[in-house]
Amino acid sequence: MYLEDLEQEFKEARWKKKESFEREERLALQCFGDIQVCDQLTGNRIRWRTKKTKEMFAYFWEKKERALSKEEIMDALWQEGGGQNLESLFHTTLSYLKRAFSEIGISDMIQVENKKYVMSNHYFTADVQKFVKLYDMWKDNREKLEIEQAFTELVQIYQGDYMEELDSSWIVVSREYYRGIYMKSCEFLIECAQADRNYALVIRILEELLKMDPYSEQFNGMLLKALGEIGEFQQVQQQYEHYLRLMQEELNIETGRQIQEIYQTVMLRRIG
């Protein structure tokens, strides 16, 4: 009997774990770069019937299980207007969204409460959730931090701006918020790499930052210094001249005195 009881307990525990996975961790959501939802039970991605279907999903996710009125959703998703067909567009898009999840066996993803709509977020594990924890985790474990591994993990998660394919005003604040966390994380890793005199890594991180903000005098100046630290004076000159052209040709402004002084100081080290 004892063995039979253990076997039964094992079966129940396994079923509870499976049930928990299906309800709480079944869907992997990618928010950075392209918006993608993957069913972890099958490995298949959710297929969106229309662009508005994907945008409606993103809007529900962004509102974090808040009950939304039909009017609020329509105002956000159809800012350009939809004429007399606006309500029809709303219901059609909502039906497509419900069907996308019903097809994988989740029929209660969108619920109606007092004529308002709520999406259940508990099915998802999202890259953005892990992302927001990284910076604090690194600060708390700075002495044990593997800097190169941390940077690799950061760029693997941050594959582009938050929901970058959306061109809607309601996403701008969150997009800038997560971009700020990314840049702050990079600056923290640069500080750690400089302390270890790992200038090759400093350069890699700065190159990623300059993809996002090529006009930054701060990041360009830091890159000139890091290249100088490893004796790459030809690259220092090339980077400085590239920055001059960028500012003059695209922004029609002269470079600031600070970066000129950085360049001159770095190049004087070559002579020294």
Backbone as JSON, one array per atom type, in Angstrom:
{
  "sequence": "MYLEDLEQEFKEARWKKKESFEREERLALQCFGDIQVCDQLTGNRIRWRTKKTKEMFAYFWEKKERALSKEEIMDALWQEGGGQNLESLFHTTLSYLKRAFSEIGISDMIQVENKKYVMSNHYFTADVQKFVKLYDMWKDNREKLEIEQAFTELVQIYQGDYMEELDSSWIVVSREYYRGIYMKSCEFLIECAQADRNYALVIRILEELLKMDPYSEQFNGMLLKALGEIGEFQQVQQQYEHYLRLMQEELNIETGRQIQEIYQTVMLRRIG",
  "N": [[0.83, -1.21, 0.0], [1.97, 1.17, 0.72], [3.8, 1.76, -1.36], [1.98, 2.0, -3.45], [0.55, 4.22, -2.64], [2.57, 6.16, -2.77], [3.05, 6.15, -5.5], [0.6, 7.11, -6.45], [0.61, 9.67, -5.32], [2.75, 10.73, -6.72], [1.74, 10.74, -9.35], [-0.36, 12.56, -9.05], [1.04, 14.87, -8.34], [2.54, 15.26, -10.65], [0.5, 15.76, -12.48], [-0.6, 18.1, -11.41], [1.58, 19.81, -11.8], [1.71, 19.83, -14.59], [-0.78, 20.93, -15.16], [-0.47, 23.43, -13.96], [1.56, 24.44, -15.56], [0.23, 24.6, -18.02], [-1.62, 26.58, -17.48], [-0.25, 28.75, -16.38], [2.3, 29.12, -17.46], [2.36, 28.63, -20.09], [2.53, 30.1, -22.51], [5.01, 31.77, -24.28], [6.08, 35.0, -24.47], [7.39, 37.38, -26.63], [8.39, 40.61, -26.42], [10.26, 42.51, -27.17], [11.48, 43.93, -30.1], [10.1, 42.18, -32.78], [6.71, 41.34, -32.09], [5.9, 38.37, -30.66], [4.22, 35.33, -29.95], [4.63, 32.27, -28.5], [3.53, 28.96, -28.3], [4.38, 26.93, -25.79], [3.84, 24.29, -25.37], [3.53, 23.06, -27.84], [5.37, 24.28, -29.45], [4.66, 25.92, -31.48], [3.98, 29.07, -33.1], [1.74, 31.75, -32.41], [-0.55, 32.71, -34.85], [-1.36, 35.71, -36.34], [-4.32, 37.07, -37.55], [-4.7, 39.58, -38.72], [-2.92, 42.76, -38.88], [-4.05, 44.5, -37.06], [-5.15, 42.74, -35.26], [-2.9, 41.73, -33.92], [-2.04, 44.15, -32.83], [-4.15, 44.76, -31.15], [-3.92, 42.68, -29.3], [-1.43, 43.42, -28.2], [-2.14, 45.83, -27.01], [-3.95, 45.03, -25.02], [-2.14, 43.52, -23.47], [-0.36, 45.51, -22.66], [-1.95, 46.98, -20.94], [-2.15, 45.47, -18.7], [-4.06, 43.57, -17.51], [-6.17, 45.25, -16.92], [-9.56, 46.26, -16.87], [-11.1, 47.1, -19.87], [-12.91, 49.46, -21.75], [-15.01, 49.26, -24.66], [-14.97, 51.6, -26.15], [-12.58, 52.83, -25.33], [-10.64, 51.07, -26.32], [-11.16, 51.21, -29.07], [-10.58, 53.91, -29.58], [-7.83, 53.91, -29.14], [-6.76, 52.05, -30.97], [-7.74, 52.74, -33.46], [-6.95, 55.39, -34.25], [-6.85, 56.95, -36.47], [-9.36, 56.94, -37.24], [-12.39, 55.3, -38.28], [-14.69, 55.61, -39.54], [-18.15, 54.86, -40.12], [-17.93, 52.19, -39.85], [-16.46, 51.54, -37.66], [-17.15, 50.27, -35.18], [-17.82, 47.77, -36.12], [-15.34, 46.95, -37.11], [-13.96, 46.76, -34.7], [-15.3, 44.59, -33.35], [-14.85, 42.52, -35.18], [-12.05, 42.34, -35.18], [-11.63, 41.69, -32.5], [-12.86, 39.19, -32.42], [-11.16, 37.74, -34.08], [-8.88, 37.78, -32.49], [-9.69, 36.35, -30.19], [-10.17, 33.9, -31.43], [-7.62, 33.15, -32.26], [-6.4, 32.29, -29.92], [-8.21, 30.41, -29.01], [-7.88, 28.4, -30.84], [-5.66, 27.07, -29.93], [-6.57, 25.94, -27.71], [-7.2, 27.65, -25.6], [-9.72, 29.17, -24.4], [-10.63, 31.13, -22.74], [-9.18, 33.46, -22.8], [-9.79, 36.17, -23.39], [-12.03, 37.97, -21.54], [-15.32, 39.13, -20.58], [-16.44, 41.66, -18.52], [-18.89, 43.34, -16.93], [-19.52, 44.76, -19.3], [-16.99, 45.4, -20.1], [-13.67, 44.63, -21.24], [-11.24, 42.13, -20.57], [-7.97, 40.81, -20.63], [-6.41, 37.78, -19.8], [-3.38, 37.65, -18.28], [-1.92, 35.7, -17.04], [-1.17, 33.43, -18.36], [1.21, 33.84, -19.61], [4.79, 33.91, -19.96], [7.08, 36.42, -20.14], [9.58, 38.14, -22.05], [10.05, 40.74, -21.25], [9.5, 40.76, -18.55], [11.61, 39.34, -17.39], [13.64, 41.0, -18.19], [13.34, 43.45, -16.78], [14.21, 42.74, -14.29], [16.9, 42.29, -14.45], [18.83, 44.42, -14.16], [18.66, 45.25, -11.41], [19.32, 42.82, -10.23], [21.95, 42.48, -11.09], [23.23, 44.66, -9.84], [22.96, 43.95, -7.18], [24.59, 41.75, -7.05], [27.17, 42.41, -7.76], [29.91, 41.89, -7.28], [30.18, 39.21, -7.96], [29.53, 39.17, -10.57], [29.51, 38.02, -13.88], [30.67, 39.68, -16.42], [30.78, 39.67, -19.28], [29.08, 37.54, -19.88], [26.74, 38.56, -18.79], [26.27, 40.76, -20.49], [25.88, 39.44, -22.91], [23.52, 38.07, -22.31], [21.83, 40.25, -21.96], [21.66, 41.45, -24.57], [20.55, 39.37, -25.93], [17.98, 39.28, -24.92], [17.02, 41.92, -25.32], [16.12, 42.55, -28.21], [15.45, 44.54, -29.85], [13.6, 47.65, -29.9], [10.93, 48.06, -27.51], [8.11, 46.42, -28.53], [8.51, 47.29, -31.21], [7.46, 47.33, -33.78], [5.04, 48.55, -33.7], [3.3, 51.51, -34.44], [2.1, 53.45, -32.75], [0.72, 55.94, -30.61], [0.15, 55.27, -27.95], [2.03, 53.47, -27.1], [4.44, 54.7, -26.75], [5.45, 55.81, -24.29], [6.04, 53.55, -22.65], [7.86, 52.3, -24.34], [10.03, 54.11, -24.37], [10.66, 54.0, -21.69], [11.62, 51.34, -21.3], [13.73, 51.37, -23.07], [15.34, 53.2, -21.77], [16.02, 51.71, -19.48], [17.53, 49.72, -20.7], [19.72, 51.2, -21.73], [20.76, 52.22, -19.37], [21.51, 49.84, -18.14], [23.51, 48.99, -19.9], [25.39, 51.04, -19.5], [26.05, 50.53, -16.86], [27.3, 48.02, -17.12], [29.45, 48.78, -18.69], [30.85, 50.36, -16.89], [31.6, 48.36, -15.06], [33.19, 46.75, -16.72], [35.23, 48.54, -17.39], [36.43, 48.82, -14.9], [37.58, 46.34, -14.71], [39.4, 46.59, -16.66], [38.71, 45.67, -19.15], [38.67, 46.49, -22.04], [37.98, 45.75, -24.6], [35.46, 44.65, -24.34], [34.13, 46.89, -23.39], [34.18, 48.44, -25.71], [32.56, 46.87, -27.43], [30.07, 47.07, -26.14], [29.6, 49.83, -26.28], [29.44, 50.16, -29.02], [27.02, 48.88, -29.54], [25.3, 50.62, -28.17], [25.62, 52.91, -29.71], [24.37, 52.21, -32.03], [21.78, 52.67, -31.39], [21.8, 55.33, -30.66], [23.41, 57.18, -32.51], [24.31, 59.79, -32.55], [25.18, 60.57, -30.11], [27.26, 62.42, -28.12], [28.45, 61.76, -25.75], [28.66, 58.87, -25.79], [30.19, 58.49, -28.11], [32.53, 59.83, -27.38], [33.36, 58.23, -25.23], [33.87, 55.89, -26.62], [36.07, 56.64, -28.22], [38.0, 56.98, -26.2], [38.16, 54.35, -25.17], [39.07, 52.9, -27.39], [41.53, 54.11, -27.64], [42.77, 53.18, -25.32], [43.44, 50.56, -25.93], [45.22, 50.94, -27.88], [44.37, 51.35, -30.49], [44.74, 53.48, -32.56], [44.32, 54.24, -35.18], [41.71, 53.45, -35.61], [40.55, 55.18, -33.79], [40.89, 57.64, -35.06], [39.38, 57.17, -37.39], [36.81, 56.75, -36.3], [36.33, 59.23, -35.11], [36.37, 60.96, -37.33], [34.23, 59.89, -38.71], [32.16, 60.56, -36.95], [32.29, 63.37, -37.1], [31.48, 63.77, -39.79], [28.9, 62.74, -39.65], [27.59, 64.5, -37.9], [27.83, 66.93, -39.29], [26.79, 66.45, -41.91], [24.28, 65.23, -41.55], [23.0, 66.52, -39.41], [23.84, 69.07, -39.64], [25.48, 70.54, -37.89], [28.21, 71.68, -35.83], [30.73, 69.73, -34.17], [30.93, 69.27, -30.59], [33.05, 70.98, -28.19], [34.02, 69.33, -26.2], [34.27, 66.65, -27.17], [36.14, 67.06, -29.13], [38.35, 67.72, -27.6], [38.7, 65.31, -26.24], [39.42, 63.64, -28.35], [41.84, 64.85, -29.18], [43.39, 64.53, -26.85], [43.53, 61.72, -26.65], [44.9, 61.1, -29.03], [47.28, 62.39, -28.56], [48.46, 60.72, -26.73], [49.34, 58.71, -28.32], [51.56, 59.84, -29.54], [53.09, 60.27, -27.31]],
  "CA": [[0.0, 0.0, 0.0], [2.82, 2.36, 0.81], [4.3, 2.05, -2.7], [0.84, 2.45, -4.27], [0.27, 5.6, -2.22], [3.62, 7.02, -3.32], [2.83, 6.25, -6.94], [-0.55, 7.99, -6.65], [1.05, 11.03, -5.01], [3.6, 11.17, -7.83], [0.87, 11.04, -10.48], [-1.1, 13.79, -8.76], [1.99, 15.98, -8.39], [2.89, 15.48, -12.05], [-0.66, 16.37, -13.13], [-0.69, 19.48, -10.95], [2.64, 20.56, -12.44], [1.3, 20.0, -15.98], [-1.91, 21.86, -15.16], [0.09, 24.75, -13.66], [2.28, 24.89, -16.75], [-0.72, 24.95, -19.05], [-2.36, 27.79, -17.14], [0.55, 29.87, -15.94], [3.58, 29.29, -18.15], [2.25, 27.95, -21.38], [2.82, 30.95, -23.65], [6.21, 32.61, -24.2], [5.82, 36.26, -25.18], [8.51, 38.25, -26.96], [7.95, 42.0, -26.56], [11.31, 43.33, -27.76], [11.55, 43.64, -31.52], [8.8, 41.69, -33.27], [5.82, 40.75, -31.08], [5.67, 36.97, -30.97], [3.72, 34.48, -28.88], [4.91, 30.87, -28.82], [2.91, 27.95, -27.45], [5.49, 26.08, -25.36], [3.45, 22.88, -25.41], [3.68, 22.55, -29.2], [6.45, 24.95, -30.16], [4.1, 26.71, -32.57], [3.73, 30.48, -32.84], [0.4, 32.25, -32.68], [-0.66, 33.41, -36.14], [-2.29, 36.83, -36.25], [-5.1, 37.18, -38.78], [-4.44, 40.9, -39.28], [-2.04, 43.59, -38.06], [-4.85, 45.05, -35.96], [-5.3, 41.67, -34.26], [-1.68, 41.76, -33.13], [-2.0, 45.4, -32.08], [-5.13, 44.64, -30.06], [-3.28, 41.85, -28.28], [-0.4, 44.23, -27.54], [-2.81, 46.84, -26.18], [-4.42, 44.32, -23.82], [-0.97, 43.19, -22.66], [0.19, 46.74, -22.1], [-2.84, 47.49, -19.89], [-1.91, 44.65, -17.5], [-5.3, 42.99, -16.98], [-7.16, 46.26, -16.56], [-10.81, 46.17, -17.65], [-11.1, 48.14, -20.9], [-14.18, 49.66, -22.46], [-14.94, 49.18, -26.12], [-14.62, 52.93, -26.66], [-11.16, 53.07, -25.08], [-9.88, 50.24, -27.27], [-11.34, 51.76, -30.42], [-9.84, 55.18, -29.66], [-6.4, 53.63, -29.17], [-6.35, 51.27, -32.14], [-8.17, 53.37, -34.72], [-6.8, 56.83, -34.05], [-7.09, 57.61, -37.74], [-10.8, 56.88, -37.49], [-12.84, 54.16, -39.08], [-16.01, 55.91, -40.09], [-19.32, 54.17, -39.56], [-17.61, 50.77, -39.68], [-15.5, 51.4, -36.56], [-17.6, 49.25, -34.22], [-17.71, 46.48, -36.8], [-13.91, 46.62, -37.11], [-13.61, 46.34, -33.34], [-15.81, 43.25, -33.05], [-14.17, 41.57, -36.06], [-10.68, 42.17, -34.68], [-11.72, 40.96, -31.23], [-13.17, 37.79, -32.71], [-9.92, 37.14, -34.59], [-7.97, 37.6, -31.36], [-10.2, 35.23, -29.41], [-10.01, 32.65, -32.19], [-6.19, 32.8, -32.29], [-6.08, 31.54, -28.7], [-9.12, 29.25, -28.94], [-7.32, 27.35, -31.7], [-4.67, 26.28, -29.17], [-7.24, 25.4, -26.53], [-7.39, 28.64, -24.53], [-10.94, 29.86, -24.81], [-10.98, 32.17, -21.77], [-8.13, 34.49, -22.79], [-10.47, 37.46, -23.31], [-13.28, 37.85, -20.8], [-16.14, 40.34, -20.52], [-16.93, 41.94, -17.17], [-19.63, 44.62, -16.9], [-19.36, 45.38, -20.63], [-15.6, 45.74, -20.32], [-12.9, 43.48, -21.71], [-10.02, 41.86, -19.81], [-7.17, 39.68, -21.1], [-5.7, 37.1, -18.72], [-1.93, 37.64, -18.54], [-1.22, 34.67, -16.26], [-0.69, 32.36, -19.24], [2.43, 34.25, -20.3], [6.09, 34.3, -19.44], [7.48, 37.41, -21.12], [10.96, 38.62, -22.0], [10.09, 42.02, -20.56], [9.5, 40.49, -17.11], [12.98, 38.99, -17.03], [14.47, 42.16, -18.5], [13.29, 44.48, -15.73], [14.87, 42.24, -13.09], [18.34, 42.11, -14.65], [19.66, 45.51, -13.64], [18.71, 45.15, -9.95], [20.03, 41.59, -9.89], [23.38, 42.72, -11.3], [23.72, 45.57, -8.8], [23.01, 43.22, -5.91], [25.62, 40.71, -7.11], [28.22, 43.01, -8.6], [31.21, 41.25, -7.08], [30.17, 37.9, -8.59], [28.97, 39.33, -11.9], [30.26, 37.68, -15.08], [30.24, 40.83, -17.21], [30.54, 39.29, -20.67], [27.87, 36.71, -19.89], [25.61, 39.45, -18.53], [26.01, 41.54, -21.7], [25.3, 38.5, -23.89], [22.13, 37.85, -21.9], [21.09, 41.48, -22.19], [21.36, 41.65, -25.99], [19.66, 38.28, -26.36], [16.62, 39.67, -24.55], [16.66, 43.19, -25.94], [16.35, 42.34, -29.64], [14.91, 45.72, -30.52], [12.78, 48.43, -29.0], [9.72, 47.43, -27.0], [7.04, 46.38, -29.51], [8.98, 48.31, -32.14], [6.7, 47.36, -35.02], [3.82, 49.34, -33.53], [3.48, 52.94, -34.67], [0.96, 54.01, -32.05], [1.14, 56.87, -29.56], [-0.04, 54.72, -26.63], [3.14, 52.61, -26.72], [5.67, 55.49, -26.71], [5.98, 55.97, -22.93], [6.65, 52.28, -22.24], [9.04, 52.05, -25.19], [11.12, 54.95, -23.88], [11.01, 53.51, -20.36], [12.45, 50.13, -21.42], [14.97, 51.8, -23.71], [16.13, 53.81, -20.71], [16.58, 50.62, -18.66], [18.57, 49.08, -21.5], [20.9, 52.06, -21.78], [21.3, 52.27, -18.01], [22.16, 48.54, -17.93], [24.76, 49.01, -20.67], [26.32, 51.94, -18.82], [26.51, 49.83, -15.66], [28.25, 46.99, -17.55], [30.66, 49.49, -19.13], [31.57, 50.72, -15.66], [32.21, 47.14, -14.52], [34.24, 46.32, -17.65], [36.34, 49.47, -17.24], [37.1, 48.49, -13.65], [38.37, 45.14, -14.99], [40.26, 46.94, -17.8], [38.28, 44.87, -20.29], [38.28, 47.54, -22.98], [37.36, 45.14, -25.76], [34.03, 44.54, -24.02], [33.63, 48.27, -23.36], [33.96, 48.84, -27.11], [31.39, 46.14, -27.94], [28.85, 47.63, -25.55], [29.42, 51.16, -26.83], [29.0, 50.02, -30.42], [25.59, 48.59, -29.48], [24.61, 51.85, -27.77], [25.68, 53.86, -30.81], [23.36, 51.81, -33.01], [20.53, 53.29, -30.95], [21.96, 56.79, -30.58], [24.7, 57.46, -33.15], [24.69, 61.2, -32.4], [25.55, 60.82, -28.72], [28.63, 62.87, -27.89], [28.95, 60.99, -24.61], [29.06, 57.52, -26.17], [31.29, 58.6, -29.07], [33.72, 60.18, -26.62], [33.77, 57.05, -24.47], [34.43, 54.93, -27.57], [37.41, 57.12, -28.56], [38.88, 56.68, -25.07], [38.36, 52.89, -25.07], [39.94, 52.5, -28.51], [42.87, 54.57, -27.29], [43.32, 52.34, -24.25], [44.01, 49.33, -26.51], [46.19, 51.34, -28.9], [43.79, 51.35, -31.85], [44.67, 54.9, -32.87], [43.75, 54.41, -36.51], [40.26, 53.39, -35.43], [40.17, 56.41, -33.11], [40.78, 58.68, -36.08], [38.26, 56.84, -38.27], [35.57, 56.98, -35.57], [36.18, 60.66, -34.92], [36.02, 61.54, -38.63], [32.85, 59.44, -38.99], [31.27, 61.37, -36.12], [32.28, 64.71, -37.69], [30.63, 63.75, -40.99], [27.53, 62.49, -39.22], [27.03, 65.72, -37.33], [27.79, 67.98, -40.29], [25.98, 66.12, -43.07], [22.91, 64.87, -41.2], [22.41, 67.49, -38.48], [24.33, 70.4, -40.03], [26.01, 71.25, -36.73], [29.6, 71.39, -35.52], [30.92, 68.9, -32.98], [31.2, 70.01, -29.37], [34.45, 71.12, -27.79], [34.42, 68.23, -25.31], [34.74, 65.47, -27.92], [37.37, 67.47, -29.79], [39.42, 67.61, -26.6], [38.93, 63.88, -26.01], [40.17, 63.13, -29.51], [43.21, 65.38, -29.13], [44.07, 63.89, -25.71], [43.8, 60.33, -27.0], [45.92, 61.04, -30.08], [48.56, 62.79, -27.97], [49.02, 59.52, -26.08], [50.05, 57.96, -29.36], [52.86, 60.47, -29.71], [53.83, 60.04, -26.08]],
  "C": [[0.86, 1.26, 0.0], [3.33, 2.77, -0.57], [3.19, 2.58, -3.6], [0.49, 3.9, -3.92], [1.3, 6.57, -2.79], [3.42, 7.24, -4.81], [1.67, 7.2, -7.25], [-0.17, 9.45, -6.39], [1.9, 11.59, -6.14], [2.76, 11.56, -9.04], [0.13, 12.36, -10.28], [-0.18, 15.01, -8.85], [2.36, 16.31, -9.83], [1.75, 16.17, -12.78], [-0.8, 17.83, -12.71], [0.36, 20.35, -11.61], [2.28, 20.84, -13.89], [0.19, 21.02, -16.07], [-1.42, 23.28, -14.9], [0.81, 25.3, -14.86], [1.32, 25.36, -17.82], [-1.41, 26.27, -18.75], [-1.45, 28.98, -16.87], [1.82, 30.1, -16.76], [3.53, 28.78, -19.58], [2.75, 28.79, -22.55], [4.04, 31.83, -23.39], [5.99, 33.84, -25.08], [7.11, 37.03, -25.38], [7.97, 39.64, -27.23], [8.97, 42.87, -27.26], [11.54, 42.93, -29.22], [10.17, 43.24, -32.02], [8.0, 41.08, -32.12], [5.51, 39.32, -31.49], [5.16, 36.24, -29.74], [3.91, 33.03, -29.32], [4.23, 29.96, -27.8], [3.99, 26.94, -27.07], [5.13, 24.6, -25.3], [3.72, 22.27, -26.78], [4.88, 23.14, -29.94], [5.97, 25.84, -31.29], [3.87, 28.16, -32.14], [2.27, 30.82, -33.17], [0.42, 32.99, -34.01], [-1.74, 34.48, -36.02], [-3.0, 37.0, -37.59], [-4.82, 38.51, -39.5], [-3.46, 41.64, -38.37], [-2.79, 44.16, -36.86], [-5.09, 44.02, -34.87], [-4.09, 41.65, -33.33], [-1.63, 43.02, -32.27], [-3.0, 45.37, -30.92], [-4.57, 43.78, -28.94], [-2.27, 42.66, -27.49], [-1.03, 45.26, -26.61], [-3.34, 46.21, -24.89], [-3.25, 44.0, -22.89], [-0.44, 44.42, -21.94], [-0.65, 47.24, -20.93], [-2.88, 46.6, -18.66], [-3.21, 44.25, -16.78], [-6.28, 44.04, -16.45], [-8.39, 46.09, -17.45], [-10.91, 47.37, -18.58], [-12.46, 48.25, -21.56], [-13.95, 49.55, -23.96], [-14.47, 50.5, -26.7], [-13.13, 53.23, -26.49], [-10.3, 52.31, -26.08], [-9.98, 50.81, -28.68], [-10.55, 53.05, -30.59], [-8.35, 54.95, -29.8], [-5.97, 52.99, -30.48], [-6.72, 51.91, -33.47], [-8.13, 54.89, -34.56], [-7.05, 57.62, -35.33], [-8.58, 57.62, -38.1], [-11.16, 55.67, -38.34], [-14.21, 54.36, -39.65], [-17.11, 55.14, -39.4], [-19.02, 52.71, -39.28], [-16.72, 50.51, -38.47], [-15.9, 50.3, -35.58], [-17.53, 47.86, -34.83], [-16.26, 46.01, -36.86], [-13.47, 46.12, -35.75], [-14.04, 44.9, -33.09], [-15.15, 42.19, -33.93], [-12.77, 41.28, -35.55], [-10.68, 41.38, -33.37], [-12.01, 39.49, -31.46], [-11.95, 37.06, -33.25], [-8.95, 36.84, -33.44], [-8.41, 36.42, -30.49], [-9.94, 33.9, -30.12], [-8.55, 32.2, -32.21], [-5.82, 31.96, -31.07], [-6.99, 30.32, -28.52], [-8.57, 28.09, -29.75], [-6.24, 26.53, -31.01], [-5.25, 25.83, -27.83], [-7.42, 26.36, -25.38], [-8.58, 29.52, -24.92], [-11.32, 31.02, -23.88], [-9.94, 33.29, -21.71], [-8.73, 35.88, -22.64], [-11.82, 37.26, -22.62], [-13.99, 39.2, -20.74], [-16.69, 40.49, -19.1], [-17.59, 43.32, -17.18], [-19.4, 45.44, -18.16], [-17.95, 45.91, -20.87], [-14.8, 44.47, -20.58], [-11.57, 43.37, -20.95], [-9.29, 40.68, -20.44], [-6.4, 39.1, -19.92], [-4.22, 36.99, -19.06], [-1.2, 36.48, -17.86], [-0.74, 33.5, -17.11], [0.74, 32.61, -19.73], [3.66, 34.31, -19.4], [6.68, 35.21, -20.52], [8.92, 37.84, -20.94], [11.06, 39.91, -21.2], [10.11, 41.83, -19.04], [10.9, 40.15, -16.62], [13.89, 40.21, -17.17], [14.51, 43.16, -17.35], [13.99, 44.03, -14.45], [16.4, 42.23, -13.21], [19.17, 43.16, -13.93], [19.79, 45.43, -12.11], [19.49, 43.92, -9.5], [21.54, 41.78, -10.03], [23.95, 43.61, -10.2], [23.89, 44.85, -7.47], [24.11, 42.17, -5.87], [26.82, 41.17, -7.93], [29.55, 42.28, -8.48], [31.31, 39.9, -7.79], [29.73, 37.96, -10.06], [29.95, 38.91, -13.0], [29.83, 38.68, -16.16], [29.93, 40.44, -18.66], [29.28, 38.45, -20.8], [26.63, 37.58, -19.69], [25.25, 40.26, -19.78], [25.39, 40.67, -22.79], [23.82, 38.27, -23.59], [21.28, 39.07, -22.19], [20.7, 41.65, -23.66], [20.49, 40.53, -26.55], [18.21, 38.61, -26.04], [16.18, 40.9, -25.32], [17.0, 43.13, -27.43], [15.82, 43.49, -30.49], [14.08, 46.49, -29.51], [11.51, 47.68, -28.62], [8.59, 47.57, -28.02], [7.3, 47.38, -30.64], [8.18, 48.38, -33.43], [5.42, 48.19, -34.92], [4.14, 50.83, -33.69], [2.31, 53.69, -34.03], [1.44, 54.86, -30.88], [1.06, 56.24, -28.17], [1.13, 53.85, -26.16], [4.42, 53.41, -26.43], [6.27, 55.56, -25.31], [6.68, 54.7, -22.46], [7.91, 51.99, -23.05], [10.24, 52.85, -24.69], [11.58, 54.48, -22.5], [11.96, 52.31, -20.45], [13.77, 50.44, -22.13], [15.91, 52.42, -22.68], [16.77, 52.77, -19.81], [17.73, 49.93, -19.4], [19.86, 49.9, -21.49], [21.57, 52.17, -20.41], [22.04, 50.97, -17.69], [23.5, 48.49, -18.66], [25.81, 49.89, -19.99], [26.89, 51.29, -17.56], [27.56, 48.77, -16.03], [29.55, 47.61, -18.06], [31.51, 49.86, -17.91], [32.29, 49.52, -15.07], [33.37, 46.68, -15.4], [35.46, 47.23, -17.57], [37.13, 49.18, -15.97], [37.99, 47.26, -13.82], [39.38, 45.37, -16.13], [39.97, 46.06, -19.01], [37.74, 45.83, -21.36], [37.66, 46.98, -24.26], [35.84, 45.02, -25.55], [33.4, 45.94, -23.96], [33.29, 48.73, -24.76], [32.73, 48.16, -27.69], [30.1, 46.75, -27.42], [28.56, 49.01, -26.14], [28.95, 51.11, -28.28], [27.51, 49.69, -30.48], [24.8, 49.84, -29.11], [24.56, 52.85, -28.92], [24.76, 53.46, -31.97], [22.02, 52.48, -32.69], [20.62, 54.8, -30.97], [23.31, 57.18, -31.18], [25.2, 58.88, -32.97], [25.18, 61.53, -30.99], [27.02, 61.21, -28.6], [29.26, 62.07, -26.76], [29.47, 59.63, -25.04], [30.2, 57.53, -27.19], [32.6, 58.94, -28.36], [34.26, 58.99, -25.84], [34.41, 56.01, -25.4], [35.84, 55.34, -27.98], [38.4, 56.77, -27.45], [39.19, 55.18, -25.0], [39.26, 52.38, -26.19], [41.38, 52.93, -28.24], [43.54, 53.7, -26.25], [43.95, 51.06, -24.81], [44.92, 49.65, -27.69], [45.69, 51.33, -30.32], [43.6, 52.8, -32.32], [44.12, 55.17, -34.28], [42.22, 54.37, -36.45], [39.73, 54.62, -34.7], [39.95, 57.51, -34.14], [39.59, 58.43, -36.99], [36.93, 57.13, -37.59], [35.3, 58.47, -35.4], [35.75, 61.33, -36.23], [34.6, 61.13, -39.04], [31.85, 60.28, -38.21], [31.17, 62.8, -36.64], [31.35, 64.77, -38.9], [29.16, 63.6, -40.62], [26.88, 63.77, -38.72], [26.87, 66.82, -38.38], [26.79, 67.68, -41.41], [24.52, 65.85, -42.71], [22.23, 65.89, -40.3], [22.82, 68.93, -38.77], [24.77, 71.22, -38.82], [27.46, 70.83, -36.51], [29.68, 70.51, -34.28], [31.26, 69.77, -31.79], [32.67, 70.02, -29.02], [34.92, 69.91, -26.98], [34.96, 67.05, -26.1], [35.99, 65.81, -28.72], [38.55, 67.32, -28.84], [39.74, 66.16, -26.29], [39.78, 63.3, -27.13], [41.63, 63.58, -29.45], [44.01, 64.73, -28.01], [44.46, 62.46, -26.04], [44.93, 60.24, -28.02], [47.29, 61.5, -29.56], [49.24, 61.64, -27.24], [49.79, 58.69, -27.07], [51.46, 58.52, -29.56], [53.75, 60.19, -28.49], [54.36, 58.62, -26.01]]
}
